């Protein structure tokens, strides 16, 4: 029997109440939670903020740019 380690979804899980309060630091707009990617996405700013160990990293310098 093998031990299964945490998946990306497990380590990026965020309290839903926190998600309701967070906004994009650049646009102050709504964020969409992408559980599969472990990111909070600002469609208006075209940025995806990472979630590490359940903690959203809301720094523009840490965000991934979303390209078409």
N, CA, C and O atoms as a GROMACS GRO file, in nm:
protein
  272
    1UNK      N    1   0.084  -0.119   0.000
    1UNK     CA    2   0.000   0.000   0.000
    1UNK      C    3   0.089   0.125   0.000
    1UNK      O    4   0.188   0.131   0.073
    2UNK      N    5   0.053   0.222  -0.082
    2UNK     CA    6   0.133   0.343  -0.092
    2UNK      C    7   0.060   0.460  -0.029
    2UNK      O    8  -0.063   0.467  -0.031
    3UNK      N    9   0.137   0.550   0.027
    3UNK     CA   10   0.078   0.670   0.086
    3UNK      C   11   0.058   0.773  -0.023
    3UNK      O   12   0.146   0.795  -0.107
    4UNK      N   13  -0.054   0.834  -0.022
    4UNK     CA   14  -0.082   0.938  -0.121
    4UNK      C   15  -0.052   1.073  -0.060
    4UNK      O   16  -0.101   1.105   0.048
    5UNK      N   17   0.029   1.151  -0.128
    5UNK     CA   18   0.063   1.285  -0.080
    5UNK      C   19  -0.047   1.382  -0.113
    5UNK      O   20  -0.142   1.347  -0.184
    6UNK      N   21  -0.038   1.504  -0.063
    6UNK     CA   22  -0.141   1.605  -0.092
    6UNK      C   23  -0.141   1.644  -0.240
    6UNK      O   24  -0.036   1.655  -0.302
    7UNK      N   25  -0.258   1.664  -0.293
    7UNK     CA   26  -0.270   1.709  -0.432
    7UNK      C   27  -0.268   1.861  -0.435
    7UNK      O   28  -0.273   1.926  -0.331
    8UNK      N   29  -0.259   1.917  -0.555
    8UNK     CA   30  -0.260   2.063  -0.570
    8UNK      C   31  -0.388   2.121  -0.512
    8UNK      O   32  -0.386   2.227  -0.450
    9UNK      N   33  -0.500   2.052  -0.533
    9UNK     CA   34  -0.628   2.101  -0.480
    9UNK      C   35  -0.628   2.101  -0.328
    9UNK      O   36  -0.686   2.190  -0.266
   10UNK      N   37  -0.562   2.001  -0.265
   10UNK     CA   38  -0.557   1.994  -0.119
   10UNK      C   39  -0.476   2.109  -0.061
   10UNK      O   40  -0.516   2.168   0.039
   11UNK      N   41  -0.364   2.141  -0.122
   11UNK     CA   42  -0.275   2.244  -0.066
   11UNK      C   43  -0.320   2.385  -0.101
   11UNK      O   44  -0.271   2.482  -0.043
   12UNK      N   45  -0.412   2.398  -0.195
   12UNK     CA   46  -0.457   2.531  -0.234
   12UNK      C   47  -0.598   2.562  -0.183
   12UNK      O   48  -0.657   2.662  -0.223
   13UNK      N   49  -0.652   2.478  -0.098
   13UNK     CA   50  -0.786   2.498  -0.046
   13UNK      C   51  -0.791   2.624   0.041
   13UNK      O   52  -0.705   2.645   0.127
   14UNK      N   53  -0.891   2.707   0.016
   14UNK     CA   54  -0.905   2.835   0.087
   14UNK      C   55  -1.043   2.842   0.150
   14UNK      O   56  -1.141   2.791   0.095
   15UNK      N   57  -1.050   2.904   0.266
   15UNK     CA   58  -1.177   2.923   0.335
   15UNK      C   59  -1.272   3.004   0.246
   15UNK      O   60  -1.237   3.114   0.205
   16UNK      N   61  -1.390   2.951   0.215
   16UNK     CA   62  -1.485   3.021   0.127
   16UNK      C   63  -1.523   3.160   0.177
   16UNK      O   64  -1.549   3.250   0.097
   17UNK      N   65  -1.526   3.180   0.308
   17UNK     CA   66  -1.559   3.313   0.362
   17UNK      C   67  -1.451   3.414   0.326
   17UNK      O   68  -1.480   3.531   0.303
   18UNK      N   69  -1.326   3.368   0.323
   18UNK     CA   70  -1.215   3.456   0.285
   18UNK      C   71  -1.227   3.495   0.138
   18UNK      O   72  -1.201   3.610   0.102
   19UNK      N   73  -1.266   3.401   0.054
   19UNK     CA   74  -1.280   3.429  -0.088
   19UNK      C   75  -1.382   3.538  -0.116
   19UNK      O   76  -1.368   3.614  -0.211
   20UNK      N   77  -1.485   3.545  -0.033
   20UNK     CA   78  -1.588   3.648  -0.050
   20UNK      C   79  -1.534   3.788  -0.022
   20UNK      O   80  -1.587   3.887  -0.073
   21UNK      N   81  -1.429   3.797   0.059
   21UNK     CA   82  -1.374   3.926   0.100
   21UNK      C   83  -1.261   3.976   0.011
   21UNK      O   84  -1.239   4.097   0.000
   22UNK      N   85  -1.190   3.885  -0.052
   22UNK     CA   86  -1.073   3.923  -0.130
   22UNK      C   87  -1.110   3.988  -0.263
   22UNK      O   88  -1.208   3.949  -0.327
   23UNK      N   89  -1.032   4.087  -0.302
   23UNK     CA   90  -1.046   4.152  -0.433
   23UNK      C   91  -0.908   4.164  -0.494
   23UNK      O   92  -0.807   4.151  -0.424
   24UNK      N   93  -0.902   4.188  -0.622
   24UNK     CA   94  -0.776   4.207  -0.692
   24UNK      C   95  -0.709   4.333  -0.638
   24UNK      O   96  -0.773   4.438  -0.633
   25UNK      N   97  -0.583   4.326  -0.598
   25UNK     CA   98  -0.516   4.445  -0.546
   25UNK      C   99  -0.492   4.552  -0.653
   25UNK      O  100  -0.471   4.668  -0.620
   26UNK      N  101  -0.494   4.513  -0.779
   26UNK     CA  102  -0.472   4.610  -0.886
   26UNK      C  103  -0.601   4.682  -0.926
   26UNK      O  104  -0.603   4.804  -0.935
   27UNK      N  105  -0.708   4.605  -0.949
   27UNK     CA  106  -0.833   4.664  -0.999
   27UNK      C  107  -0.939   4.681  -0.892
   27UNK      O  108  -1.039   4.750  -0.914
   28UNK      N  109  -0.919   4.619  -0.777
   28UNK     CA  110  -1.019   4.614  -0.669
   28UNK      C  111  -1.146   4.540  -0.715
   28UNK      O  112  -1.253   4.555  -0.656
   29UNK      N  113  -1.130   4.461  -0.821
   29UNK     CA  114  -1.242   4.385  -0.876
   29UNK      C  115  -1.252   4.245  -0.819
   29UNK      O  116  -1.168   4.200  -0.741
   30UNK      N  117  -1.357   4.178  -0.860
   30UNK     CA  118  -1.390   4.042  -0.817
   30UNK      C  119  -1.285   3.942  -0.864
   30UNK      O  120  -1.225   3.958  -0.970
   31UNK      N  121  -1.264   3.838  -0.782
   31UNK     CA  122  -1.173   3.730  -0.815
   31UNK      C  123  -1.252   3.601  -0.833
   31UNK      O  124  -1.353   3.579  -0.765
   32UNK      N  125  -1.207   3.516  -0.923
   32UNK     CA  126  -1.268   3.385  -0.946
   32UNK      C  127  -1.172   3.280  -0.896
   32UNK      O  128  -1.054   3.280  -0.931
   33UNK      N  129  -1.222   3.189  -0.813
   33UNK     CA  130  -1.139   3.083  -0.757
   33UNK      C  131  -1.129   2.968  -0.856
   33UNK      O  132  -1.231   2.909  -0.893
   34UNK      N  133  -1.008   2.936  -0.898
   34UNK     CA  134  -0.981   2.822  -0.986
   34UNK      C  135  -0.916   2.715  -0.899
   34UNK      O  136  -0.794   2.714  -0.881
   35UNK      N  137  -0.998   2.624  -0.846
   35UNK     CA  138  -0.949   2.521  -0.754
   35UNK      C  139  -0.851   2.427  -0.822
   35UNK      O  140  -0.753   2.385  -0.760
   36UNK      N  141  -0.875   2.394  -0.947
   36UNK     CA  142  -0.788   2.301  -1.018
   36UNK      C  143  -0.646   2.356  -1.033
   36UNK      O  144  -0.548   2.283  -1.016
   37UNK      N  145  -0.636   2.484  -1.066
   37UNK     CA  146  -0.505   2.547  -1.083
   37UNK      C  147  -0.449   2.601  -0.951
   37UNK      O  148  -0.330   2.631  -0.943
   38UNK      N  149  -0.533   2.613  -0.848
   38UNK     CA  150  -0.489   2.668  -0.721
   38UNK      C  151  -0.458   2.815  -0.730
   38UNK      O  152  -0.355   2.862  -0.681
   39UNK      N  153  -0.549   2.888  -0.796
   39UNK     CA  154  -0.528   3.031  -0.818
   39UNK      C  155  -0.656   3.110  -0.799
   39UNK      O  156  -0.767   3.056  -0.808
   40UNK      N  157  -0.639   3.238  -0.772
   40UNK     CA  158  -0.748   3.334  -0.774
   40UNK      C  159  -0.727   3.420  -0.897
   40UNK      O  160  -0.621   3.481  -0.913
   41UNK      N  161  -0.827   3.424  -0.984
   41UNK     CA  162  -0.813   3.489  -1.114
   41UNK      C  163  -0.888   3.622  -1.118
   41UNK      O  164  -1.006   3.630  -1.083
   42UNK      N  165  -0.816   3.725  -1.161
   42UNK     CA  166  -0.877   3.855  -1.187
   42UNK      C  167  -0.889   3.866  -1.339
   42UNK      O  168  -0.791   3.890  -1.408
   43UNK      N  169  -1.010   3.849  -1.389
   43UNK     CA  170  -1.031   3.855  -1.533
   43UNK      C  171  -1.006   3.995  -1.587
   43UNK      O  172  -0.956   4.012  -1.698
   44UNK      N  173  -1.042   4.095  -1.508
   44UNK     CA  174  -1.024   4.234  -1.552
   44UNK      C  175  -0.875   4.271  -1.565
   44UNK      O  176  -0.836   4.337  -1.661
   45UNK      N  177  -0.793   4.228  -1.469
   45UNK     CA  178  -0.650   4.258  -1.472
   45UNK      C  179  -0.572   4.156  -1.553
   45UNK      O  180  -0.454   4.177  -1.584
   46UNK      N  181  -0.636   4.044  -1.588
   46UNK     CA  182  -0.572   3.934  -1.661
   46UNK      C  183  -0.453   3.880  -1.582
   46UNK      O  184  -0.345   3.855  -1.636
   47UNK      N  185  -0.476   3.862  -1.448
   47UNK     CA  186  -0.375   3.809  -1.358
   47UNK      C  187  -0.432   3.693  -1.278
   47UNK      O  188  -0.552   3.690  -1.247
   48UNK      N  189  -0.346   3.597  -1.244
   48UNK     CA  190  -0.385   3.485  -1.160
   48UNK      C  191  -0.292   3.484  -1.038
   48UNK      O  192  -0.170   3.470  -1.052
   49UNK      N  193  -0.351   3.498  -0.921
   49UNK     CA  194  -0.276   3.502  -0.796
   49UNK      C  195  -0.266   3.360  -0.739
   49UNK      O  196  -0.368   3.292  -0.728
   50UNK      N  197  -0.145   3.315  -0.703
   50UNK     CA  198  -0.130   3.178  -0.654
   50UNK      C  199  -0.183   3.162  -0.512
   50UNK      O  200  -0.193   3.257  -0.435
   51UNK      N  201  -0.217   3.038  -0.481
   51UNK     CA  202  -0.256   3.002  -0.345
   51UNK      C  203  -0.154   2.898  -0.300
   51UNK      O  204  -0.140   2.793  -0.362
   52UNK      N  205  -0.084   2.928  -0.192
   52UNK     CA  206   0.019   2.837  -0.140
   52UNK      C  207  -0.016   2.795   0.001
   52UNK      O  208  -0.033   2.879   0.090
   53UNK      N  209  -0.027   2.666   0.022
   53UNK     CA  210  -0.062   2.609   0.153
   53UNK      C  211  -0.187   2.673   0.210
   53UNK      O  212  -0.196   2.699   0.330
   54UNK      N  213  -0.285   2.698   0.123
   54UNK     CA  214  -0.412   2.754   0.166
   54UNK      C  215  -0.412   2.905   0.185
   54UNK      O  216  -0.512   2.961   0.230
   55UNK      N  217  -0.300   2.971   0.153
   55UNK     CA  218  -0.289   3.116   0.173
   55UNK      C  219  -0.280   3.186   0.036
   55UNK      O  220  -0.186   3.162  -0.039
   56UNK      N  221  -0.378   3.271   0.005
   56UNK     CA  222  -0.370   3.347  -0.120
   56UNK      C  223  -0.254   3.446  -0.115
   56UNK      O  224  -0.240   3.521  -0.019
   57UNK      N  225  -0.173   3.447  -0.219
   57UNK     CA  226  -0.060   3.540  -0.228
   57UNK      C  227  -0.107   3.656  -0.316
   57UNK      O  228  -0.105   3.648  -0.439
   58UNK      N  229  -0.149   3.763  -0.252
   58UNK     CA  230  -0.212   3.875  -0.322
   58UNK      C  231  -0.113   3.986  -0.356
   58UNK      O  232  -0.140   4.104  -0.334
   59UNK      N  233   0.001   3.947  -0.409
   59UNK     CA  234   0.102   4.042  -0.452
   59UNK      C  235   0.105   4.043  -0.605
   59UNK      O  236   0.113   3.937  -0.668
   60UNK      N  237   0.098   4.160  -0.664
   60UNK     CA  238   0.101   4.171  -0.809
   60UNK      C  239   0.228   4.110  -0.864
   60UNK      O  240   0.226   4.049  -0.972
   61UNK      N  241   0.338   4.125  -0.793
   61UNK     CA  242   0.466   4.071  -0.839
   61UNK      C  243   0.468   3.918  -0.841
   61UNK      O  244   0.550   3.858  -0.911
   62UNK      N  245   0.380   3.854  -0.765
   62UNK     CA  246   0.372   3.707  -0.761
   62UNK      C  247   0.268   3.652  -0.856
   62UNK      O  248   0.262   3.530  -0.877
   63UNK      N  249   0.186   3.737  -0.914
   63UNK     CA  250   0.076   3.693  -1.001
   63UNK      C  251   0.129   3.648  -1.136
   63UNK      O  252   0.231   3.697  -1.185
   64UNK      N  253   0.056   3.554  -1.195
   64UNK     CA  254   0.087   3.505  -1.328
   64UNK      C  255   0.001   3.582  -1.428
   64UNK      O  256  -0.120   3.594  -1.409
   65UNK      N  257   0.063   3.633  -1.534
   65UNK     CA  258  -0.011   3.705  -1.637
   65UNK      C  259  -0.088   3.605  -1.722
   65UNK      O  260  -0.032   3.503  -1.763
   66UNK      N  261  -0.214   3.633  -1.748
   66UNK     CA  262  -0.296   3.548  -1.832
   66UNK      C  263  -0.290   3.600  -1.974
   66UNK      O  264  -0.324   3.715  -2.001
   67UNK      N  265  -0.246   3.515  -2.064
   67UNK     CA  266  -0.234   3.553  -2.204
   67UNK      C  267  -0.339   3.481  -2.286
   67UNK      O  268  -0.384   3.373  -2.249
   68UNK      N  269  -0.377   3.541  -2.398
   68UNK     CA  270  -0.476   3.478  -2.486
   68UNK      C  271  -0.423   3.353  -2.550
   68UNK      O  272  -0.494   3.289  -2.627
   0.00000   0.00000   0.00000
